[in-house]
Amino acid sequence: MECVFGLVGNDFAVVAADTSAVHSILVHKSNEDKIMILDSHKLIAASGESGDRVQFTEYIQKNVALYQFRNGIPLTTAAAANFTRGELATALRKNPYFVNILLAGYDKETGPSLYYIDYIATLHKVDKGAFGYGSYFSLAMMDRHYHSGMTVEEAIDLVDKCIMEIRSRLVVAPPNFVIKIVDKDGAREYAWRESVKDATVASA
Amino acid sequence: MSIFEYNGSALVAMVGKNCFAIASDRRLGVQLQTIATDFQRISKIHDRLFLGLSGLATDAQTLYQRLVFRHKLYQLREERDMKPETFANLVSAILYEKRFGPYFCQPVIAGLGDEDKPFICTMDSIGAKELAKDFVVAGTASESLYGACESMFKEDMEPEELFETVSQALLSSVDRDCLSGWGGHVYVVTPTEVKERILKGRMD
């Protein structure tokens, strides 16, 4: 089952997601990146139905870019989160998207922020959030060790603690995770946590 | 599980002497899991009118946005704020529009009408208004709230005593309901000021 979680630190926000693409009992790939870089200072970590996940996050990404082209300034994280919620809410009673989203961003005026948006378009600004079966473990870990104003090292340590907990206690634990961070210097990949690499293909 | 019990909520509004109080719990949950303990269920429409929305959080957010939109248009056209009775009719009409595909919310409306007379009402998810002279309740803890309010309510309470009564009724009721709680949010509104207070109850 897909695990996505994130937290807000001192002047950054970090999100982590598992990287397995699964259909029934088959693992298609174990290096699927589920955290999209929405724009220079925003990350969107999504979990749920794989087709909806890719389609919906790309749709949001392109619309966020369009706003910047039209208006010359980028959207704030709050605005992007509310736009995302609006799209999910409009589709909810027609053709719902089964995608859960953690939207992390950094704004110069307001600092880092993390938004919890579930698939039925419930929006809430949080300090720590998680989706999936892994949330039972990662939220508990974060409730215990999180405090406001964590440094990057402390936050990554906490993320690693959550990953260890998921790996050891979840029966269908995903083996690999990707961690991405967003701060004043922008949104970027921070690290991978791999315990299983895809088998290399022998050359023909 | 009922869709009304998906997120969990508790709301109560009470009438005092030329004042009213409206209070809610602070939990946002997804069935058995708690997502946040600082969720705002009560919103200000204008200085003398407050709206609380219990039930499904996504519909509460959508409904709130639609109502704020309608009220702002009203303010532009009429050049004044809406009376609570008028607002209640508006909410009722908007809910009944969706009679065969409703918003899964139960609103609680509290305001000061003409001559500072307090007005409270609640309605079901399809807009059936229930006016009351003393108190109204909504949410997953509504049955406990009915009992607590009925026994603790007195006519013509001053703002301070009203605050105490509403707080005790709310906290004791949410303690009997696993889906609501994690503190309380109380607004006591008099013709001259609005006092907002956070309650610390059993944090479970």
Interface residues (C-beta under 8 A of the other chain):
Chain A: R85 A89 L92 R93 Y116 D118 I120 A121 T122 L123 H124 V126 G129 S135 Y136 L139
Chain B: N7 L28 V30 Q33 I35 A36 F39 L56 A57 T58 Q61 T62 G101
